[in-house]
Amino acid sequence: MSFQINRQLAHLHDCDVLVIGGGPAGTAAAISAARMGKDAALVERSGQLGGMMTLGNVAIFMPVGRVTGLYAELVATHCKEFYTWGKSYPRCQFNAVNMRYDCLRRAAEAGVKIFFHTEFLSVLKNGAGEPCGIAAHTREGLGAITGKILVDCTGDAHAAIDAGAAYSTGRPGDGATQPMTLMFEMQDTGKAAEPYIPEGAYRYGSVDELPQGRVLYFDRNNEGRVLVNMTRVRGNGTDFFNAANAELEAMKQMYGVAEYLQKNIFPNHCISSAAPQVGVRQTRQIEGEYKLTADDLINGSKFSDVVTQTNYEVDIHNPTGKGGTEEYPVKFYDIPYRCMLPKNVTKLLVAGRCISADHTAMSSLRTIPTCLGLGQAAGVAASAAIDDGCALKDVNIEKLHAGLKSQGVQFFDDAQ
Ligand SMILES: Cc1cc2nc3c(=O)[nH]c(=O)nc-3n(C[C@H](O)[C@H](O)[C@H](O)COP(=O)(O)OP(=O)(O)OC[C@H]3O[C@@H](n4cnc5c(N)ncnc54)[C@H](O)[C@@H]3O)c2cc1C
Protein backbone atom coordinates (compact mmCIF):
# COMPACT_ATOMS: atom_id res chain seq x y z
CA MET A 1 0.00 0.00 0.00
CA SER A 2 1.28 3.52 -0.66
CA PHE A 3 -0.17 7.01 -0.33
CA GLN A 4 0.18 10.30 -2.12
CA ILE A 5 -0.01 13.74 -0.58
CA ASN A 6 -0.90 16.85 -2.49
CA ARG A 7 -0.28 19.91 -0.34
CA GLN A 8 0.27 23.61 -0.93
CA LEU A 9 3.58 24.62 0.67
CA ALA A 10 4.31 28.03 2.12
CA HIS A 11 7.45 29.52 0.54
CA LEU A 12 9.65 30.01 3.59
CA HIS A 13 12.90 31.22 2.09
CA ASP A 14 14.92 31.68 -1.10
CA CYS A 15 18.72 31.61 -1.29
CA ASP A 16 21.70 31.02 -3.57
CA VAL A 17 23.13 27.88 -1.99
CA LEU A 18 20.84 25.57 -0.05
CA VAL A 19 22.69 23.03 2.09
CA ILE A 20 20.77 20.03 3.41
CA GLY A 21 22.28 18.48 6.55
CA GLY A 22 24.53 20.26 9.03
CA GLY A 23 27.25 17.71 9.77
CA PRO A 24 30.94 18.43 9.12
CA ALA A 25 30.31 18.53 5.36
CA GLY A 26 27.17 20.66 5.54
CA THR A 27 28.56 23.09 8.07
CA ALA A 28 31.66 23.59 5.93
CA ALA A 29 29.63 23.89 2.70
CA ALA A 30 27.35 26.58 4.10
CA ILE A 31 30.19 28.54 5.69
CA SER A 32 32.33 28.42 2.55
CA ALA A 33 29.47 29.44 0.24
CA ALA A 34 28.68 32.35 2.56
CA ARG A 35 32.35 33.34 2.67
CA MET A 36 32.28 33.47 -1.15
CA GLY A 37 29.60 36.13 -0.79
CA LYS A 38 26.63 33.87 -1.44
CA ASP A 39 23.34 33.87 0.34
CA ALA A 40 23.62 30.45 2.01
CA ALA A 41 20.98 28.56 3.96
CA LEU A 42 21.30 25.30 5.86
CA VAL A 43 18.57 22.86 6.83
CA GLU A 44 19.25 20.56 9.78
CA ARG A 45 16.87 18.13 11.45
CA SER A 46 18.43 18.49 14.91
CA GLY A 47 19.15 21.64 16.92
CA GLN A 48 22.91 21.71 16.40
CA LEU A 49 25.62 21.74 13.78
CA GLY A 50 28.37 19.14 13.59
CA GLY A 51 26.48 15.96 12.70
CA MET A 52 28.27 12.90 13.98
CA MET A 53 31.00 15.19 15.37
CA THR A 54 28.55 16.57 17.95
CA LEU A 55 25.25 14.66 17.71
CA GLY A 56 27.17 11.38 17.61
CA ASN A 57 29.82 12.58 20.09
CA VAL A 58 32.54 11.52 17.67
CA ALA A 59 34.76 14.11 19.30
CA ILE A 60 38.02 13.25 17.63
CA PHE A 61 39.67 14.12 14.32
CA MET A 62 41.38 11.15 12.75
CA PRO A 63 44.69 12.27 11.18
CA VAL A 64 44.54 12.84 7.41
CA GLY A 65 47.93 14.39 6.68
CA ARG A 66 48.18 18.12 6.00
CA VAL A 67 46.03 20.51 8.00
CA THR A 68 44.52 23.28 5.83
CA GLY A 69 41.26 25.12 5.20
CA LEU A 70 38.37 25.24 7.63
CA TYR A 71 39.70 22.06 9.21
CA ALA A 72 42.87 23.99 10.12
CA GLU A 73 40.73 26.70 11.72
CA LEU A 74 39.02 24.08 13.89
CA VAL A 75 42.27 22.36 14.84
CA ALA A 76 43.79 25.73 15.76
CA THR A 77 40.83 26.41 18.05
CA HIS A 78 40.21 22.98 19.56
CA CYS A 79 43.58 21.22 19.46
CA LYS A 80 46.03 24.11 19.81
CA GLU A 81 48.83 21.89 21.08
CA PHE A 82 48.92 19.94 17.78
CA TYR A 83 48.43 22.83 15.42
CA THR A 84 50.85 23.95 12.78
CA TRP A 85 49.25 24.98 9.51
CA GLY A 86 50.15 22.67 6.61
CA LYS A 87 51.64 19.99 8.87
CA SER A 88 50.36 16.63 10.07
CA TYR A 89 49.56 15.73 13.66
CA PRO A 90 48.34 12.68 15.61
CA ARG A 91 44.70 12.00 16.55
CA CYS A 92 43.13 15.08 18.11
CA GLN A 93 40.39 14.74 20.70
CA PHE A 94 38.15 17.74 21.31
CA ASN A 95 35.25 18.74 23.48
CA ALA A 96 32.00 18.14 21.55
CA VAL A 97 30.12 20.88 23.43
CA ASN A 98 32.75 23.47 22.53
CA MET A 99 32.76 22.24 18.93
CA ARG A 100 28.97 22.51 18.78
CA TYR A 101 29.15 26.15 19.86
CA ASP A 102 32.06 26.92 17.55
CA CYS A 103 30.38 25.51 14.43
CA LEU A 104 27.26 27.51 15.15
CA ARG A 105 29.19 30.69 15.88
CA ARG A 106 31.23 30.41 12.69
CA ALA A 107 28.15 29.73 10.56
CA ALA A 108 26.23 32.63 12.12
CA GLU A 109 29.19 35.00 11.70
CA ALA A 110 29.54 33.98 8.05
CA GLY A 111 25.88 34.93 7.57
CA VAL A 112 24.43 31.46 7.04
CA LYS A 113 20.66 31.33 7.50
CA ILE A 114 20.10 28.23 9.64
CA PHE A 115 16.88 26.23 9.71
CA PHE A 116 17.15 23.97 12.75
CA HIS A 117 14.52 21.37 13.62
CA THR A 118 13.77 21.20 9.91
CA GLU A 119 13.67 17.87 8.13
CA PHE A 120 14.28 17.52 4.41
CA LEU A 121 11.33 15.74 2.78
CA SER A 122 11.64 16.00 -0.97
CA VAL A 123 13.42 17.85 -3.76
CA LEU A 124 11.29 20.37 -5.65
CA LYS A 125 11.88 20.73 -9.38
CA ASN A 126 11.27 23.63 -11.76
CA GLY A 127 9.53 23.51 -15.13
CA ALA A 128 12.74 22.23 -16.74
CA GLY A 129 12.81 19.30 -14.31
CA GLU A 130 15.84 20.63 -12.43
CA PRO A 131 16.14 20.79 -8.63
CA CYS A 132 15.23 24.28 -7.41
CA GLY A 133 14.48 23.73 -3.72
CA ILE A 134 13.13 21.37 -1.12
CA ALA A 135 9.97 20.56 0.73
CA ALA A 136 10.77 20.44 4.43
CA HIS A 137 9.04 19.81 7.72
CA THR A 138 9.59 22.63 10.19
CA ARG A 139 8.27 23.30 13.66
CA GLU A 140 5.57 25.34 11.93
CA GLY A 141 4.61 22.53 9.57
CA LEU A 142 5.45 21.88 5.93
CA GLY A 143 7.17 24.51 3.83
CA ALA A 144 9.31 25.13 0.76
CA ILE A 145 12.85 26.51 0.73
CA THR A 146 14.31 27.32 -2.67
CA GLY A 147 17.88 27.77 -3.83
CA LYS A 148 19.89 28.12 -7.04
CA ILE A 149 22.16 25.20 -6.10
CA LEU A 150 21.43 22.40 -3.62
CA VAL A 151 24.19 20.65 -1.66
CA ASP A 152 23.22 17.30 -0.16
CA CYS A 153 25.18 16.78 3.07
CA THR A 154 22.74 14.42 4.79
CA GLY A 155 25.31 11.61 4.96
CA ASP A 156 22.65 9.35 3.45
CA ALA A 157 22.31 11.17 0.10
CA HIS A 158 18.59 11.67 0.80
CA ALA A 159 18.21 14.66 -1.50
CA ALA A 160 20.40 13.36 -4.33
CA ILE A 161 18.49 10.09 -4.46
CA ASP A 162 15.16 11.90 -4.32
CA ALA A 163 16.36 14.00 -7.26
CA GLY A 164 17.07 10.84 -9.24
CA ALA A 165 20.68 9.90 -8.44
CA ALA A 166 21.67 6.24 -8.62
CA TYR A 167 23.44 4.81 -5.57
CA SER A 168 24.92 1.71 -4.01
CA THR A 169 24.84 0.43 -0.44
CA GLY A 170 27.58 -1.24 1.58
CA ARG A 171 30.03 -3.86 0.46
CA PRO A 172 29.84 -5.70 -2.86
CA GLY A 173 27.89 -8.93 -2.74
CA ASP A 174 25.52 -8.52 0.16
CA GLY A 175 25.40 -4.71 0.56
CA ALA A 176 26.21 -4.97 4.29
CA THR A 177 27.31 -1.65 5.75
CA GLN A 178 29.78 -0.92 8.53
CA PRO A 179 28.09 -1.33 11.91
CA MET A 180 26.74 1.46 14.10
CA THR A 181 28.31 2.61 17.36
CA LEU A 182 26.97 4.58 20.30
CA MET A 183 29.83 6.77 21.50
CA PHE A 184 29.90 7.56 25.20
CA GLU A 185 32.16 9.27 27.70
CA MET A 186 33.38 8.33 31.13
CA GLN A 187 34.64 10.84 33.68
CA ASP A 188 37.20 10.45 36.44
CA THR A 189 35.26 10.95 39.69
CA GLY A 190 38.37 10.96 41.88
CA LYS A 191 37.14 7.97 43.88
CA ALA A 192 36.18 4.34 43.23
CA ALA A 193 33.14 4.28 40.96
CA GLU A 194 30.30 1.83 41.50
CA PRO A 195 29.50 -0.07 38.25
CA TYR A 196 25.88 0.27 37.19
CA ILE A 197 24.35 -2.63 35.27
CA PRO A 198 20.62 -2.01 34.71
CA GLU A 199 18.19 -4.78 33.83
CA GLY A 200 18.76 -6.12 30.32
CA ALA A 201 22.30 -4.76 29.98
CA TYR A 202 25.13 -7.06 28.90
CA ARG A 203 28.28 -8.04 30.77
CA TYR A 204 31.67 -8.84 29.31
CA GLY A 205 34.30 -10.98 31.00
CA SER A 206 37.15 -10.71 28.47
CA VAL A 207 38.37 -8.64 25.54
CA ASP A 208 37.17 -11.32 23.12
CA GLU A 209 33.63 -10.99 24.45
CA LEU A 210 33.53 -7.20 23.92
CA PRO A 211 31.35 -6.04 20.97
CA GLN A 212 34.34 -5.01 18.84
CA GLY A 213 36.66 -7.68 20.26
CA ARG A 214 38.99 -4.88 21.35
CA VAL A 215 39.43 -1.97 23.72
CA LEU A 216 39.23 1.43 21.95
CA TYR A 217 39.12 4.70 23.85
CA PHE A 218 40.66 8.17 23.65
CA ASP A 219 41.85 10.06 26.71
CA ARG A 220 44.10 12.66 25.20
CA ASN A 221 42.77 15.65 27.10
CA ASN A 222 43.34 17.30 30.43
CA GLU A 223 39.83 16.93 31.75
CA GLY A 224 39.81 13.32 33.01
CA ARG A 225 37.43 12.35 30.20
CA VAL A 226 37.58 9.09 28.31
CA LEU A 227 35.81 8.90 24.94
CA VAL A 228 34.77 5.30 24.34
CA ASN A 229 34.26 3.80 20.87
CA MET A 230 33.51 0.17 21.79
CA THR A 231 29.86 -0.63 21.09
CA ARG A 232 28.95 -2.21 17.76
CA VAL A 233 25.54 -2.93 16.26
CA ARG A 234 25.06 -4.57 12.91
CA GLY A 235 22.63 -2.93 10.50
CA ASN A 236 22.00 -0.24 7.95
CA GLY A 237 21.39 3.23 9.39
CA THR A 238 18.86 4.02 6.64
CA ASP A 239 16.77 0.94 7.47
CA PHE A 240 14.02 2.12 9.76
CA PHE A 241 13.96 -0.99 11.97
CA ASN A 242 17.75 -1.43 12.05
CA ALA A 243 18.21 2.17 13.14
CA ALA A 244 15.53 1.96 15.84
CA ASN A 245 16.84 -1.35 17.17
CA ALA A 246 20.39 -0.03 17.33
CA GLU A 247 19.50 2.60 19.92
CA LEU A 248 18.49 0.00 22.55
CA GLU A 249 21.05 -2.62 21.61
CA ALA A 250 23.91 -0.11 21.78
CA MET A 251 22.85 1.05 25.25
CA LYS A 252 22.79 -2.53 26.54
CA GLN A 253 26.35 -2.85 25.28
CA MET A 254 27.39 0.53 26.67
CA TYR A 255 26.68 -0.44 30.30
CA GLY A 256 28.59 -3.68 29.88
CA VAL A 257 31.56 -1.98 28.24
CA ALA A 258 31.66 0.67 30.98
CA GLU A 259 31.63 -2.01 33.66
CA TYR A 260 34.46 -3.83 31.84
CA LEU A 261 36.53 -0.63 31.73
CA GLN A 262 35.82 0.13 35.38
CA LYS A 263 36.98 -3.33 36.42
CA ASN A 264 40.06 -3.45 34.22
CA ILE A 265 41.34 0.05 33.44
CA PHE A 266 39.39 2.96 34.96
CA PRO A 267 38.17 2.08 38.47
CA ASN A 268 37.36 5.74 39.24
CA HIS A 269 35.43 6.55 36.06
CA CYS A 270 31.67 6.50 35.57
CA ILE A 271 29.52 7.08 32.48
CA SER A 272 29.09 10.84 32.23
CA SER A 273 27.33 11.12 28.88
CA ALA A 274 26.14 9.09 25.92
CA ALA A 275 25.71 10.57 22.46
CA PRO A 276 22.12 11.71 21.78
CA GLN A 277 21.91 9.15 18.99
CA VAL A 278 23.71 6.08 17.75
CA GLY A 279 26.49 6.85 15.27
CA VAL A 280 26.03 5.70 11.67
CA ARG A 281 29.22 5.06 9.71
CA GLN A 282 28.00 4.08 6.29
CA THR A 283 24.76 3.94 4.36
CA ARG A 284 24.70 4.95 0.68
CA GLN A 285 27.20 6.11 -1.91
CA ILE A 286 25.93 8.03 -4.93
CA GLU A 287 27.00 7.07 -8.44
CA GLY A 288 29.01 10.10 -9.43
CA GLU A 289 30.94 11.26 -12.45
CA TYR A 290 33.95 9.51 -10.87
CA LYS A 291 33.96 6.66 -8.36
CA LEU A 292 36.91 6.66 -5.97
CA THR A 293 38.29 3.13 -5.54
CA ALA A 294 40.56 1.15 -3.26
CA ASP A 295 43.20 1.30 -6.03
CA ASP A 296 43.19 5.09 -5.85
CA LEU A 297 44.07 4.87 -2.17
CA ILE A 298 46.75 2.23 -2.63
CA ASN A 299 48.33 4.09 -5.56
CA GLY A 300 47.98 7.55 -4.04
CA SER A 301 46.06 8.80 -7.11
CA LYS A 302 46.33 12.47 -8.06
CA PHE A 303 43.60 14.33 -9.97
CA SER A 304 43.62 17.73 -11.67
CA ASP A 305 40.19 18.45 -10.15
CA VAL A 306 41.33 17.61 -6.61
CA VAL A 307 39.16 19.11 -3.87
CA THR A 308 40.65 17.54 -0.76
CA GLN A 309 43.44 15.12 0.21
CA THR A 310 43.95 12.44 2.85
CA ASN A 311 46.11 9.52 3.86
CA TYR A 312 43.77 8.10 6.50
CA GLU A 313 43.93 4.33 6.51
CA VAL A 314 41.38 1.84 5.25
CA ASP A 315 39.24 1.32 8.35
CA ILE A 316 36.35 -1.10 7.86
CA HIS A 317 34.51 -2.08 11.04
CA ASN A 318 33.26 -5.62 10.51
CA PRO A 319 29.90 -5.32 8.65
CA THR A 320 28.70 -8.60 10.18
CA GLY A 321 28.66 -6.84 13.54
CA LYS A 322 31.12 -9.34 15.01
CA GLY A 323 34.59 -8.44 16.31
CA GLY A 324 37.41 -7.38 14.01
CA THR A 325 38.24 -4.34 11.92
CA GLU A 326 40.04 -4.38 8.58
CA GLU A 327 42.77 -1.75 8.78
CA TYR A 328 45.73 -1.00 6.55
CA PRO A 329 47.67 2.13 5.54
CA VAL A 330 47.21 3.95 2.23
CA LYS A 331 49.18 6.58 0.30
CA PHE A 332 48.37 10.30 0.36
CA TYR A 333 45.62 10.57 -2.28
CA ASP A 334 43.41 13.20 -3.91
CA ILE A 335 39.63 13.18 -4.02
CA PRO A 336 38.36 14.69 -7.28
CA TYR A 337 35.48 17.13 -7.65
CA ARG A 338 33.67 14.61 -9.90
CA CYS A 339 32.99 12.36 -6.86
CA MET A 340 30.55 15.04 -5.67
CA LEU A 341 28.68 15.27 -8.98
CA PRO A 342 25.82 12.75 -9.16
CA LYS A 343 25.34 11.37 -12.66
CA ASN A 344 22.26 12.63 -14.49
CA VAL A 345 21.33 15.18 -11.82
CA THR A 346 21.89 18.91 -12.29
CA LYS A 347 21.95 21.82 -9.81
CA LEU A 348 22.85 19.50 -6.93
CA LEU A 349 26.17 18.50 -5.36
CA VAL A 350 26.82 15.83 -2.77
CA ALA A 351 29.44 16.29 -0.02
CA GLY A 352 30.48 14.20 2.96
CA ARG A 353 30.60 10.48 3.56
CA CYS A 354 28.05 9.60 0.84
CA ILE A 355 30.07 10.81 -2.18
CA SER A 356 30.84 8.46 -5.05
CA ALA A 357 33.27 5.82 -3.77
CA ASP A 358 33.53 2.07 -3.38
CA HIS A 359 33.11 0.33 -0.04
CA THR A 360 36.84 0.33 0.74
CA ALA A 361 37.56 3.90 -0.35
CA MET A 362 34.56 5.09 1.67
CA SER A 363 36.06 3.64 4.85
CA SER A 364 39.02 6.01 4.51
CA LEU A 365 37.36 9.19 3.26
CA ARG A 366 34.58 9.13 5.87
CA THR A 367 36.69 10.92 8.52
CA ILE A 368 35.56 14.29 9.84
CA PRO A 369 38.51 16.28 8.38
CA THR A 370 37.85 14.89 4.90
CA CYS A 371 34.12 15.58 5.13
CA LEU A 372 34.97 19.15 6.17
CA GLY A 373 37.23 19.43 3.12
CA LEU A 374 34.58 18.07 0.77
CA GLY A 375 31.96 20.41 2.18
CA GLN A 376 34.21 23.43 1.88
CA ALA A 377 34.87 22.57 -1.77
CA ALA A 378 31.16 22.08 -2.47
CA GLY A 379 30.36 25.54 -1.14
CA VAL A 380 33.03 27.14 -3.33
CA ALA A 381 31.99 25.10 -6.41
CA ALA A 382 28.33 26.06 -5.97
CA SER A 383 29.37 29.68 -5.70
CA ALA A 384 31.51 29.46 -8.86
CA ALA A 385 28.65 27.87 -10.82
CA ILE A 386 26.32 30.70 -9.79
CA ASP A 387 28.90 33.39 -10.68
CA ASP A 388 29.54 31.92 -14.12
CA GLY A 389 25.98 30.84 -14.81
CA CYS A 390 27.29 27.41 -15.73
CA ALA A 391 26.33 23.83 -14.96
CA LEU A 392 28.01 22.28 -11.92
CA LYS A 393 29.84 19.80 -14.14
CA ASP A 394 31.34 22.75 -16.07
CA VAL A 395 32.70 24.60 -13.05
CA ASN A 396 36.10 26.07 -13.90
CA ILE A 397 38.55 24.07 -11.78
CA GLU A 398 41.12 26.89 -11.67
CA LYS A 399 38.43 29.13 -10.28
CA LEU A 400 37.41 26.45 -7.79
CA HIS A 401 41.01 26.10 -6.64
CA ALA A 402 41.43 29.88 -6.42
CA GLY A 403 38.31 30.10 -4.28
CA LEU A 404 39.57 27.35 -1.99
CA LYS A 405 42.97 29.05 -1.75
CA SER A 406 41.26 32.28 -0.69
CA GLN A 407 39.80 30.23 2.19
CA GLY A 408 43.13 28.79 3.31
CA VAL A 409 43.01 25.47 1.46
CA GLN A 410 46.24 24.23 -0.09
CA PHE A 411 47.11 20.99 -1.89
CA PHE A 412 50.40 19.16 -1.39
CA ASP A 413 52.37 16.45 -3.20
CA ASP A 414 52.81 14.36 -0.07
CA ALA A 415 51.45 14.00 3.44
CA GLN A 416 54.67 15.46 4.90
C1 LIG B 1 30.71 5.76 15.67
C2 LIG B 1 31.55 6.56 14.72
C3 LIG B 1 32.87 6.79 15.03
C4 LIG B 1 33.64 7.55 14.17
N1 LIG B 1 34.93 7.84 14.53
C5 LIG B 1 35.58 8.82 13.85
C6 LIG B 1 36.78 9.36 14.38
O1 LIG B 1 37.27 8.92 15.41
N2 LIG B 1 37.36 10.40 13.71
C7 LIG B 1 36.86 10.88 12.52
O2 LIG B 1 37.47 11.81 11.96
N3 LIG B 1 35.73 10.37 12.00
C8 LIG B 1 35.07 9.39 12.65
N4 LIG B 1 33.87 8.92 12.18
C9 LIG B 1 33.38 9.36 10.86
C10 LIG B 1 32.71 10.72 10.85
O3 LIG B 1 32.17 11.06 12.11
C11 LIG B 1 31.58 10.77 9.82
O4 LIG B 1 31.86 10.02 8.68
C12 LIG B 1 31.32 12.23 9.43
O5 LIG B 1 30.78 12.93 10.53
C13 LIG B 1 30.36 12.32 8.24
O6 LIG B 1 30.09 13.68 8.00
P1 LIG B 1 28.86 14.09 7.09
O7 LIG B 1 28.77 15.58 7.17
O8 LIG B 1 28.99 13.45 5.77
O9 LIG B 1 27.57 13.41 7.76
P2 LIG B 1 27.02 13.41 9.25
O10 LIG B 1 28.06 13.71 10.25
O11 LIG B 1 26.28 12.12 9.37
O12 LIG B 1 25.98 14.62 9.25
C14 LIG B 1 24.78 14.57 8.51
C15 LIG B 1 23.84 15.65 9.05
O13 LIG B 1 22.67 15.70 8.22
C16 LIG B 1 21.52 15.76 9.04
N5 LIG B 1 20.41 15.15 8.29
C17 LIG B 1 20.35 13.88 7.82
N6 LIG B 1 19.19 13.68 7.18
C18 LIG B 1 18.52 14.85 7.23
C19 LIG B 1 17.24 15.28 6.76
N7 LIG B 1 16.42 14.46 6.10
N8 LIG B 1 16.85 16.57 7.00
C20 LIG B 1 17.68 17.41 7.69
N9 LIG B 1 18.89 17.06 8.16
C21 LIG B 1 19.30 15.80 7.94
C22 LIG B 1 21.90 14.97 10.29
O14 LIG B 1 21.10 15.33 11.41
C23 LIG B 1 23.36 15.38 10.47
O15 LIG B 1 23.51 16.54 11.24
C24 LIG B 1 33.08 8.09 12.97
C25 LIG B 1 31.74 7.85 12.67
C26 LIG B 1 30.98 7.08 13.54
C27 LIG B 1 29.53 6.87 13.23
The ligand as a MOL file (V3000), in Angstrom:
LIG
                    3D

  0  0  0     0  0            999 V3000
M  V30 BEGIN CTAB
M  V30 COUNTS 53 58 0 0 0
M  V30 BEGIN ATOM
M  V30 1 C 30.7150 5.7590 15.6690 0
M  V30 2 C 31.5450 6.5570 14.7160 0
M  V30 3 C 32.8730 6.7850 15.0270 0
M  V30 4 C 33.6420 7.5550 14.1660 0
M  V30 5 N 34.9300 7.8430 14.5270 0
M  V30 6 C 35.5840 8.8250 13.8500 0
M  V30 7 C 36.7820 9.3580 14.3810 0
M  V30 8 O 37.2720 8.9210 15.4130 0
M  V30 9 N 37.3620 10.3950 13.7090 0
M  V30 10 C 36.8640 10.8770 12.5230 0
M  V30 11 O 37.4680 11.8080 11.9630 0
M  V30 12 N 35.7260 10.3700 12.0000 0
M  V30 13 C 35.0680 9.3890 12.6500 0
M  V30 14 N 33.8740 8.9160 12.1810 0
M  V30 15 C 33.3780 9.3560 10.8570 0
M  V30 16 C 32.7060 10.7170 10.8510 0
M  V30 17 O 32.1730 11.0570 12.1050 0
M  V30 18 C 31.5770 10.7730 9.8240 0
M  V30 19 O 31.8580 10.0250 8.6770 0
M  V30 20 C 31.3200 12.2320 9.4270 0
M  V30 21 O 30.7770 12.9270 10.5280 0
M  V30 22 C 30.3650 12.3190 8.2420 0
M  V30 23 O 30.0930 13.6780 7.9960 0
M  V30 24 P 28.8610 14.0940 7.0940 0
M  V30 25 O 28.7700 15.5800 7.1710 0
M  V30 26 O 28.9880 13.4480 5.7680 0
M  V30 27 O 27.5720 13.4070 7.7570 0
M  V30 28 P 27.0150 13.4070 9.2500 0
M  V30 29 O 28.0590 13.7070 10.2480 0
M  V30 30 O 26.2780 12.1160 9.3710 0
M  V30 31 O 25.9770 14.6240 9.2550 0
M  V30 32 C 24.7790 14.5650 8.5120 0
M  V30 33 C 23.8380 15.6470 9.0470 0
M  V30 34 O 22.6660 15.7040 8.2210 0
M  V30 35 C 21.5240 15.7630 9.0350 0
M  V30 36 N 20.4130 15.1510 8.2890 0
M  V30 37 C 20.3510 13.8800 7.8250 0
M  V30 38 N 19.1860 13.6850 7.1830 0
M  V30 39 C 18.5170 14.8520 7.2290 0
M  V30 40 C 17.2370 15.2830 6.7580 0
M  V30 41 N 16.4180 14.4570 6.1020 0
M  V30 42 N 16.8500 16.5690 6.9960 0
M  V30 43 C 17.6760 17.4150 7.6860 0
M  V30 44 N 18.8890 17.0570 8.1610 0
M  V30 45 C 19.3010 15.8020 7.9380 0
M  V30 46 C 21.8990 14.9690 10.2920 0
M  V30 47 O 21.1040 15.3330 11.4060 0
M  V30 48 C 23.3640 15.3810 10.4660 0
M  V30 49 O 23.5120 16.5420 11.2360 0
M  V30 50 C 33.0810 8.0930 12.9720 0
M  V30 51 C 31.7440 7.8450 12.6740 0
M  V30 52 C 30.9780 7.0850 13.5350 0
M  V30 53 C 29.5340 6.8730 13.2280 0
M  V30 END ATOM
M  V30 BEGIN BOND
M  V30 1 1 1 2
M  V30 2 1 2 3
M  V30 3 2 2 52
M  V30 4 2 3 4
M  V30 5 1 4 5
M  V30 6 1 4 50
M  V30 7 2 5 6
M  V30 8 1 6 7
M  V30 9 1 6 13
M  V30 10 2 7 8
M  V30 11 1 7 9
M  V30 12 1 9 10
M  V30 13 2 10 11
M  V30 14 1 10 12
M  V30 15 2 12 13
M  V30 16 1 13 14
M  V30 17 1 14 15
M  V30 18 1 14 50
M  V30 19 1 15 16
M  V30 20 1 16 17
M  V30 21 1 16 18
M  V30 22 1 18 19
M  V30 23 1 18 20
M  V30 24 1 20 21
M  V30 25 1 20 22
M  V30 26 1 22 23
M  V30 27 1 23 24
M  V30 28 2 24 25
M  V30 29 1 24 26
M  V30 30 1 24 27
M  V30 31 1 27 28
M  V30 32 2 28 29
M  V30 33 1 28 30
M  V30 34 1 28 31
M  V30 35 1 31 32
M  V30 36 1 32 33
M  V30 37 1 33 34
M  V30 38 1 33 48
M  V30 39 1 34 35
M  V30 40 1 35 36
M  V30 41 1 35 46
M  V30 42 1 36 37
M  V30 43 1 36 45
M  V30 44 2 37 38
M  V30 45 1 38 39
M  V30 46 1 39 40
M  V30 47 2 39 45
M  V30 48 1 40 41
M  V30 49 2 40 42
M  V30 50 1 42 43
M  V30 51 2 43 44
M  V30 52 1 44 45
M  V30 53 1 46 47
M  V30 54 1 46 48
M  V30 55 1 48 49
M  V30 56 2 50 51
M  V30 57 1 51 52
M  V30 58 1 52 53
M  V30 END BOND
M  V30 END CTAB
M  END
